């Protein structure tokens, strides 16, 4: 105790200042806890998320090639040549959700020039997934029926305007993955995702196995199929725009799993939603 007092004294703390600091810190922590559990209200989705319409035509490329070798070991090697567009899974997932919630495609309107489209894309990217725009204020994208056809014609424009790879590394919810994921917490995540799907129709989720580095990935969840022993969540994986994938929740073990694909050997993953609350 004397050593603690000495350290505090050496640091220039007085008792009143210390208690004032602790009270403020505890109050902020309490506010963060209470508000962090609240999801902003959403406007009811006008329609269900449609994979063939509401996803980008291009893939988030992989820097590495992954495969099982002859001994069954999961191995990697650097992809050559390196893809032009990679390490943007958070950007692609978030942007797809923003277009779904905050944009309207109007194929009946005449098409415009690339500079105007870029401004519209930037407007969409600036929208908040916590506070979606009301229907009358959603951003109109003229000349196209959906995001899939729009991104097919304006791939480079979208890749540039939606944001750089740094947004993945500095995504504000990354702090969560360093803390343990309990089975009770993962059961709460399932309830949160199902609730959010009923309100907005789409949820961006972070898949991790920290401190393992086998996966650190973002996907867009847009449907759920409850079954007796599992819940099958249908996802848009930015790495594969060809078809939806499945993220499975096991009710007995209260854990998520992802099947083997071209970047993950398959198995358990820990999951939490992002962009839906201010700490995330």
Residue pairs with C-beta under 8 A, 6 or more apart in sequence:
8 18
32 279
35 277
35 278
36 277
36 278
36 279
36 280
37 277
38 277
39 130
39 192
39 195
39 196
39 199
39 276
39 277
40 130
40 131
40 276
40 277
41 199
42 101
42 132
42 196
42 199
42 200
43 132
43 133
43 134
43 135
44 199
45 100
45 101
45 199
45 200
45 201
45 202
46 135
47 201
48 201
48 222
48 223
49 100
49 201
49 202
49 220
49 222
49 223
49 236
50 146
51 222
51 234
51 236
51 243
51 244
52 148
53 145
53 146
53 147
53 148
54 96
54 99
54 100
54 146
54 147
54 148
54 202
54 222
54 236
55 96
55 147
55 148
55 236
55 241
56 92
56 95
56 96
56 147
56 148
56 151
56 158
56 238
56 241
57 148
57 149
57 151
57 152
57 155
57 241
58 85
58 151
58 155
58 159
58 241
59 85
59 238
59 239
59 240
59 241
60 85
60 86
60 87
60 88
60 89
60 92
60 238
60 239
61 79
61 82
61 83
61 84
61 85
61 86
61 239
62 79
62 83
62 86
62 239
62 262
62 263
63 78
63 79
63 82
63 83
63 86
63 87
64 76
64 77
64 78
64 79
64 263
65 76
65 77
65 78
65 79
66 74
66 75
66 76
66 262
66 263
66 264
66 265
67 74
67 75
68 74
68 75
68 265
69 75
74 214
74 265
85 159
86 165
87 165
87 168
88 159
88 162
88 163
88 164
88 165
88 167
88 168
88 238
89 168
89 217
89 218
89 219
89 238
89 239
90 167
90 168
90 171
90 204
90 206
90 218
90 274
91 162
91 163
91 164
91 165
91 167
91 168
92 162
92 218
92 238
93 204
93 218
93 219
93 220
93 236
93 238
94 129
94 167
94 204
94 218
94 275
95 124
95 125
95 158
95 162
95 163
96 147
96 202
96 220
96 236
96 238
97 129
97 202
97 203
97 204
97 220
97 275
98 124
98 125
98 127
98 129
99 124
99 147
100 147
100 201
100 202
101 127
101 129
101 132
101 133
101 200
101 201
101 202
102 124
102 127
102 132
102 133
102 138
102 139
103 120
103 124
103 138
103 139
103 140
103 141
103 147
104 138
104 139
104 140
104 141
105 141
105 144
105 145
105 146
105 147
105 150
106 140
106 141
106 142
106 143
106 144
107 143
107 144
107 145
109 140
109 142
109 143
110 142
110 143
111 142
111 143
111 144
112 142
112 143
114 154
114 157
117 141
117 154
117 157
118 157
118 160
118 161
120 139
120 140
120 141
121 157
121 158
121 161
121 162
122 161
123 139
124 139
125 161
125 162
125 163
127 133
127 139
129 200
129 204
129 275
129 276
130 275
130 276
130 277
130 278
132 200
133 139
141 150
144 150
144 153
150 158
151 158
168 218
171 206
171 218
171 274
172 279
172 280
173 206
173 272
173 274
173 275
173 279
173 280
174 206
175 279
176 206
176 272
176 279
176 280
177 206
177 208
177 210
177 216
177 270
177 272
178 210
178 211
181 270
181 272
183 253
183 254
183 255
184 254
186 249
186 254
186 255
186 256
186 270
186 271
187 254
189 271
189 272
189 273
190 231
190 249
192 273
193 203
193 205
193 221
193 224
193 233
193 271
193 273
194 224
194 231
196 203
196 273
196 276
197 203
197 221
197 222
197 223
197 224
201 222
202 220
202 221
202 222
203 220
203 221
203 222
203 273
203 276
204 218
204 219
204 220
204 221
204 273
204 274
204 275
204 276
205 218
205 219
205 220
205 221
205 235
205 247
205 271
205 272
205 273
205 274
206 217
206 218
206 271
206 272
206 273
206 274
207 215
207 216
207 217
207 218
207 219
207 247
207 256
207 258
207 269
207 270
207 271
208 215
208 216
208 217
208 269
208 270
208 271
209 215
209 268
209 269
209 270
210 216
210 270
214 264
214 265
214 267
215 258
215 263
215 264
215 269
217 239
217 263
217 264
218 238
218 274
219 235
219 236
219 237
219 238
219 245
219 247
220 235
220 236
220 238
221 233
221 234
221 235
221 247
222 234
222 235
222 236
223 233
223 234
224 231
224 232
224 233
224 234
225 231
225 232
225 233
225 234
229 250
229 251
229 252
230 248
230 249
230 250
230 251
231 248
231 249
231 251
232 246
232 247
232 248
232 249
233 246
233 247
233 248
233 249
234 244
234 245
234 246
234 247
235 244
235 245
235 246
235 247
236 244
236 245
237 244
237 245
237 261
239 261
239 262
239 263
240 261
240 262
245 258
245 259
245 261
246 259
247 256
247 257
247 258
247 269
247 271
248 256
248 257
248 258
248 259
249 255
249 256
250 256
250 257
255 268
256 268
256 269
256 270
256 271
257 266
257 267
257 268
257 269
258 264
258 266
258 267
258 269
259 266
260 266
272 280
273 280
274 280
